[in-house]
Amino acid sequence: MSPGSSYNAGPGILALNWTAVAVAILVMTLRVVAKLRIRHFAVDDTIMLCASALALAASIMITLAIENGYGRHYKILSHTSQVLALKYYTGFQCLSIVATGAGRAAFTIYLLKILRQERAVEIILWCIFGVQIVINTVSVITVLAQCKDVRSIWDTSIIPVCWDPNVDRIYGYAQCSINTGTDLFLALFPTYTFWNLNLRMRIKISLVVLMSLGLIAMIASIMRIFYLKTISERGDQTAATVSLTRWALVECYLVIITASIPCIRSLIIHSVQNISSESRSRVGRTPNISISRPVTARQGYGNWTGVQAAQTPGRESAGFMIHNNTELNRLENGRITKKVDVMIFSNYSTNMGGRSHPPL
């Protein structure tokens, strides 16, 4: 048995692949719950769901490729396995490219809603959105159109009539460079914007951290550049492109995950406040405090929306509701509008001369 016959990178890729899928599904579920809870499910969420579906399809494709021998040396595979491995790998390439581009486009739309106070910024973000759509679509076209007969991409028994493989490699360098620059801008510009707002330092730091998570995806995009030369490898493509595949998976899911984490901030804060409120309610005869479900923008800002009281012999109870809109992520009239929602219920009884009075 030759040393190369024992080489198999497939199991490692599968572990990375499905771990990333599990994390992405969890984050996307929390994103959808958070947006529905505040009744703010929008176009960017729909695009990100489409990106997640495409990424899942890409994960299925690379799994099928590995089942047919991808990750092992090409020459030790049967002809049928060679064809199927490269066919599914080609599908993975196309789907992962589109999914990654859609993820960046979704995050751009998300930023448009909160950073459009200046016309120049809005134009830049729309340009980034358009560039992501075009450059990743063209990338898929270069993969599928490189040979006159598309089947010759994965079937070596068909005599190939293809353009120079370096065309794909050079375009790949251009694509990865633009994606890297996009990640850098989408991470640093919101960071700069929020840092210069008049917010509490704790809130400011949390927003800066959340918005700069895209720098992690940028690292994956840079790493892809180092391994792009392997796409022109025709003799042992099932093994030579393994590192490129790993970083393509990492980049795709990091874009989806890091672009969705800022959207679940309100859900996390809501959950923490609920836990904290329940803990305080169990201590002595302290007022019971609970957080109400959010209200929509149509219900207005900063209004007392309900005051109710009921009297019984020897006891007086009152419940107060204070509602502001939720989610610190919208920019209106050139400023950040902080929106919170609070519902406070307080039960108390103080007897003075046979009458019931609220405590002072």
C-alpha positions as CSV (number, residue, x, y, z in Angstrom):
1,M,0.0,0.0,0.0
2,S,1.5,3.4,-1.0
3,P,1.7,6.1,1.6
4,G,-0.7,8.3,-0.4
5,S,-3.5,5.7,-0.3
6,S,-4.0,6.2,3.5
7,Y,-4.4,9.9,3.2
8,N,-8.0,11.0,3.9
9,A,-8.9,14.6,4.8
10,G,-12.6,13.9,4.5
11,P,-13.5,13.2,8.2
12,G,-11.8,16.4,9.3
13,I,-13.7,18.4,6.8
14,L,-17.0,16.8,7.8
15,A,-16.4,17.6,11.5
16,L,-15.7,21.2,10.6
17,N,-18.6,21.4,8.2
18,W,-21.4,20.1,10.5
19,T,-20.1,21.9,13.6
20,A,-20.4,25.2,11.6
21,V,-23.8,24.2,10.4
22,A,-25.0,23.5,14.0
23,V,-23.7,26.9,15.2
24,A,-25.2,28.7,12.3
25,I,-28.6,27.1,12.7
26,L,-28.6,28.1,16.4
27,V,-27.6,31.7,15.7
28,M,-30.1,32.0,12.9
29,T,-32.9,30.6,15.1
30,L,-32.1,33.2,17.8
31,R,-32.0,35.9,15.1
32,V,-35.5,35.0,13.8
33,V,-36.9,34.8,17.3
34,A,-35.4,38.2,18.3
35,K,-36.7,39.9,15.2
36,L,-40.2,38.4,15.5
37,R,-40.3,39.3,19.2
38,I,-39.9,43.0,18.4
39,R,-41.9,42.7,15.2
40,H,-39.0,43.9,13.1
41,F,-38.4,41.0,10.7
42,A,-37.2,42.7,7.6
43,V,-35.5,42.2,4.1
44,D,-32.1,41.7,5.6
45,D,-33.4,38.8,7.6
46,T,-35.0,37.2,4.6
47,I,-31.7,37.5,2.6
48,M,-29.8,36.0,5.5
49,L,-32.1,33.1,5.7
50,C,-31.6,32.5,2.0
51,A,-27.8,32.7,2.5
52,S,-28.1,30.1,5.3
53,A,-30.2,27.8,3.1
54,L,-27.6,28.0,0.3
55,A,-24.8,27.4,2.9
56,L,-26.6,24.3,4.1
57,A,-27.0,23.1,0.5
58,A,-23.2,23.6,0.0
59,S,-22.6,21.6,3.2
60,I,-24.7,18.7,1.8
61,M,-22.7,18.9,-1.5
62,I,-19.3,18.7,0.2
63,T,-20.6,15.8,2.3
64,L,-21.7,13.9,-0.8
65,A,-18.3,14.7,-2.4
66,I,-16.5,13.3,0.6
67,E,-18.6,10.1,0.5
68,N,-17.4,9.6,-3.0
69,G,-13.7,10.1,-2.2
70,Y,-13.1,13.9,-2.0
71,G,-10.2,14.4,0.4
72,R,-8.3,11.4,-0.9
73,H,-5.9,11.3,-3.8
74,Y,-7.5,11.3,-7.2
75,K,-5.6,8.4,-8.7
76,I,-6.7,5.8,-6.1
77,L,-10.4,6.5,-6.7
78,S,-12.5,4.6,-9.2
79,H,-13.7,6.5,-12.3
80,T,-17.2,6.7,-11.0
81,S,-16.0,8.1,-7.7
82,Q,-13.7,10.6,-9.4
83,V,-16.6,11.9,-11.5
84,L,-19.1,12.1,-8.5
85,A,-16.5,13.6,-6.1
86,L,-15.6,16.4,-8.5
87,K,-19.2,17.0,-9.6
88,Y,-20.4,17.5,-6.0
89,Y,-17.3,19.6,-5.3
90,T,-18.2,21.9,-8.2
91,G,-21.7,22.2,-6.7
92,F,-20.1,23.1,-3.4
93,Q,-18.0,25.7,-4.9
94,C,-20.9,27.5,-6.6
95,L,-23.3,27.3,-3.6
96,S,-20.7,28.4,-1.0
97,I,-19.7,31.4,-3.2
98,V,-23.3,32.6,-3.6
99,A,-24.1,32.0,0.1
100,T,-21.1,34.0,1.3
101,G,-22.0,36.9,-1.1
102,A,-25.6,36.8,0.1
103,G,-24.5,36.9,3.7
104,R,-22.4,40.0,3.1
105,A,-25.3,41.6,1.1
106,A,-27.7,40.9,4.0
107,F,-25.4,42.6,6.5
108,T,-25.1,45.6,4.2
109,I,-28.9,46.0,4.1
110,Y,-28.9,45.7,7.9
111,L,-26.4,48.5,8.2
112,L,-28.3,50.7,5.7
113,K,-31.2,50.9,8.2
114,I,-29.0,52.2,11.0
115,L,-26.3,54.2,9.2
116,R,-28.1,56.1,6.5
117,Q,-28.0,59.5,8.2
118,E,-25.5,60.7,5.5
119,R,-26.2,60.4,1.8
120,A,-22.6,59.5,1.0
121,V,-22.7,56.6,3.5
122,E,-25.9,55.3,1.9
123,I,-24.4,55.4,-1.6
124,I,-21.3,53.5,-0.4
125,L,-23.3,50.8,1.2
126,W,-25.5,50.4,-1.9
127,C,-22.4,50.1,-4.0
128,I,-21.0,47.4,-1.7
129,F,-24.3,45.6,-2.0
130,G,-24.2,45.7,-5.8
131,V,-20.5,44.7,-6.0
132,Q,-21.2,41.7,-3.8
133,I,-24.0,40.5,-6.0
134,V,-22.0,41.0,-9.2
135,I,-18.6,39.7,-8.2
136,N,-19.9,36.5,-6.7
137,T,-22.3,35.8,-9.5
138,V,-19.5,36.3,-12.1
139,S,-17.3,33.9,-9.9
140,V,-19.9,31.2,-10.3
141,I,-20.1,31.8,-14.1
142,T,-16.3,31.5,-14.4
143,V,-16.5,28.1,-12.6
144,L,-19.2,26.7,-14.9
145,A,-18.2,28.4,-18.1
146,Q,-14.5,27.6,-18.1
147,C,-15.0,24.6,-20.4
148,K,-17.0,24.2,-23.5
149,D,-18.6,21.1,-22.2
150,V,-19.4,21.6,-18.5
151,R,-19.2,17.9,-17.9
152,S,-15.4,17.9,-18.6
153,I,-14.9,19.9,-15.4
154,W,-15.6,16.7,-13.4
155,D,-15.3,13.9,-16.0
156,T,-11.7,13.4,-17.3
157,S,-13.0,10.9,-19.9
158,I,-14.4,13.8,-21.9
159,I,-11.7,15.7,-23.8
160,P,-11.7,19.2,-22.3
161,V,-11.8,22.4,-24.3
162,C,-11.2,24.9,-21.6
163,W,-9.6,28.3,-21.1
164,D,-6.3,28.7,-19.2
165,P,-6.9,27.6,-15.6
166,N,-5.0,30.7,-14.5
167,V,-8.0,32.8,-15.5
168,D,-10.0,31.3,-12.6
169,R,-7.1,31.7,-10.3
170,I,-6.5,35.4,-11.2
171,Y,-10.3,36.2,-10.9
172,G,-10.3,34.3,-7.6
173,Y,-7.6,36.7,-6.3
174,A,-9.6,39.7,-7.3
175,Q,-12.8,38.3,-5.7
176,C,-11.1,37.4,-2.4
177,S,-9.4,40.8,-2.3
178,I,-12.7,42.7,-2.8
179,N,-14.4,40.5,-0.2
180,T,-11.6,41.2,2.3
181,G,-11.9,44.9,1.7
182,T,-15.7,44.6,2.1
183,D,-15.3,42.8,5.4
184,L,-12.9,45.4,6.6
185,F,-15.1,48.4,5.8
186,L,-18.3,46.7,7.1
187,A,-16.5,46.1,10.4
188,L,-14.6,49.4,10.9
189,F,-17.1,52.0,9.7
190,P,-19.9,51.0,12.1
191,T,-17.3,50.8,14.8
192,Y,-16.1,54.3,14.1
193,T,-19.7,55.6,14.0
194,F,-20.8,54.1,17.3
195,W,-17.6,55.0,19.1
196,N,-18.3,58.7,18.3
197,L,-21.9,58.6,19.6
198,N,-22.9,60.0,23.0
199,L,-23.6,56.7,24.6
200,R,-22.6,55.0,27.9
201,M,-19.2,53.5,27.6
202,R,-20.6,50.0,28.4
203,I,-23.2,50.2,25.6
204,K,-20.6,51.8,23.2
205,I,-18.1,49.0,23.8
206,S,-20.7,46.3,23.3
207,L,-21.8,47.8,20.0
208,V,-18.3,48.2,18.8
209,V,-17.5,44.5,19.6
210,L,-20.6,43.2,17.9
211,M,-20.1,45.3,14.8
212,S,-16.4,44.4,14.4
213,L,-17.0,40.6,14.4
214,G,-16.7,40.7,10.6
215,L,-13.0,41.0,11.0
216,I,-12.9,37.3,11.9
217,A,-14.6,36.5,8.6
218,M,-12.0,38.8,6.9
219,I,-9.2,36.5,8.2
220,A,-10.8,33.5,6.6
221,S,-11.1,35.4,3.3
222,I,-7.4,36.3,3.5
223,M,-6.5,32.6,4.1
224,R,-8.4,31.6,1.0
225,I,-6.1,33.8,-1.0
226,F,-3.1,31.7,0.1
227,Y,-4.7,28.5,-1.2
228,L,-6.3,29.8,-4.4
229,K,-3.4,28.5,-6.5
230,T,-4.8,24.9,-6.0
231,I,-7.9,25.5,-8.1
232,S,-5.7,25.3,-11.3
233,E,-4.5,21.8,-10.2
234,R,-6.0,19.3,-12.6
235,G,-4.1,16.2,-11.7
236,D,-5.1,15.7,-8.0
237,Q,-7.9,18.1,-7.4
238,T,-9.7,15.9,-4.8
239,A,-6.7,16.2,-2.5
240,A,-5.0,19.4,-3.6
241,T,-8.0,21.7,-2.9
242,V,-8.7,20.4,0.7
243,S,-7.2,23.5,2.5
244,L,-9.1,25.8,0.1
245,T,-12.3,24.0,0.9
246,R,-11.8,24.3,4.7
247,W,-11.3,28.0,4.5
248,A,-14.2,28.4,2.1
249,L,-16.4,26.7,4.7
250,V,-15.1,28.8,7.5
251,E,-15.5,32.0,5.6
252,C,-19.1,31.2,4.5
253,Y,-20.4,30.3,8.0
254,L,-18.4,33.1,9.8
255,V,-20.0,35.7,7.5
256,I,-23.5,34.3,8.4
257,I,-22.8,33.9,12.1
258,T,-20.9,37.2,12.7
259,A,-23.5,39.2,10.7
260,S,-26.4,37.7,12.7
261,I,-25.0,38.1,16.3
262,P,-25.7,41.9,16.5
263,C,-29.4,41.1,15.8
264,I,-29.8,38.9,18.8
265,R,-28.5,41.4,21.3
266,S,-32.0,42.5,22.3
267,L,-33.0,38.9,22.9
268,I,-30.0,38.2,25.2
269,I,-30.6,41.4,27.2
270,H,-34.3,40.5,27.5
271,S,-33.5,37.0,28.8
272,V,-30.9,38.3,31.3
273,Q,-33.3,40.9,32.6
274,N,-36.0,38.3,33.1
275,I,-33.6,36.0,35.0
276,S,-32.5,39.0,37.2
277,S,-36.1,40.1,37.8
278,E,-37.1,36.6,38.9
279,S,-34.1,36.4,41.3
280,R,-35.0,39.7,42.9
281,S,-38.7,38.8,43.3
282,R,-37.7,35.8,45.5
283,V,-35.9,38.0,48.1
284,G,-38.2,39.1,51.0
285,R,-41.2,41.2,50.3
286,T,-39.7,43.2,47.5
287,P,-41.9,44.3,44.5
288,N,-42.3,41.8,41.7
289,I,-40.8,43.2,38.5
290,S,-41.2,41.6,35.1
291,I,-40.3,42.6,31.6
292,S,-43.2,42.9,29.2
293,R,-43.2,41.9,25.6
294,P,-42.1,44.7,23.2
295,V,-44.4,47.0,21.5
296,T,-44.2,48.2,17.9
297,A,-43.1,51.5,16.6
298,R,-46.8,52.5,16.0
299,Q,-47.4,52.6,19.7
300,G,-45.2,55.6,20.2
301,Y,-42.2,56.5,22.4
302,G,-41.9,57.1,26.1
303,N,-45.5,57.1,27.1
304,W,-47.3,55.8,30.2
305,T,-49.6,53.4,28.4
306,G,-51.4,51.9,31.4
307,V,-52.1,52.6,35.0
308,Q,-54.5,50.4,36.9
309,A,-55.5,50.1,40.5
310,A,-57.8,47.8,42.5
311,Q,-58.8,48.1,46.1
312,T,-59.8,45.4,48.5
313,P,-60.3,45.6,52.3
314,G,-57.0,46.3,54.0
315,R,-55.0,46.1,50.7
316,E,-54.2,48.4,47.8
317,S,-52.5,47.2,44.7
318,A,-51.3,49.0,41.7
319,G,-49.7,48.0,38.4
320,F,-47.8,50.3,36.2
321,M,-46.7,49.8,32.6
322,I,-44.0,51.8,31.0
323,H,-43.5,51.2,27.3
324,N,-40.8,52.4,25.0
325,N,-39.9,50.8,21.8
326,T,-37.3,48.1,21.9
327,E,-33.9,47.4,20.2
328,L,-30.9,49.7,20.2
329,N,-30.2,49.4,16.5
330,R,-32.1,52.1,14.6
331,L,-31.0,55.5,13.5
332,E,-33.6,58.2,13.2
333,N,-33.2,61.9,12.4
334,G,-29.4,61.5,12.5
335,R,-29.2,60.0,16.0
336,I,-29.4,56.6,17.7
337,T,-32.8,56.1,19.3
338,K,-32.6,53.9,22.4
339,K,-35.7,51.8,22.8
340,V,-36.5,49.8,25.9
341,D,-39.6,48.1,27.1
342,V,-40.4,47.7,30.8
343,M,-43.4,46.5,32.7
344,I,-43.5,46.9,36.5
345,F,-46.1,45.4,38.8
346,S,-45.9,46.4,42.4
347,N,-48.1,44.9,45.2
348,Y,-48.0,46.5,48.6
349,S,-50.1,47.1,51.7
350,T,-49.5,49.6,54.5
351,N,-52.2,50.1,57.1
352,M,-52.5,53.5,58.8
353,G,-55.5,54.2,61.0
354,G,-57.6,51.5,59.3
355,R,-56.9,52.9,55.8
356,S,-54.7,51.5,53.2
357,H,-52.0,53.8,51.8
358,P,-49.1,53.1,49.4
359,P,-45.6,53.4,51.0
360,L,-43.8,56.6,50.5
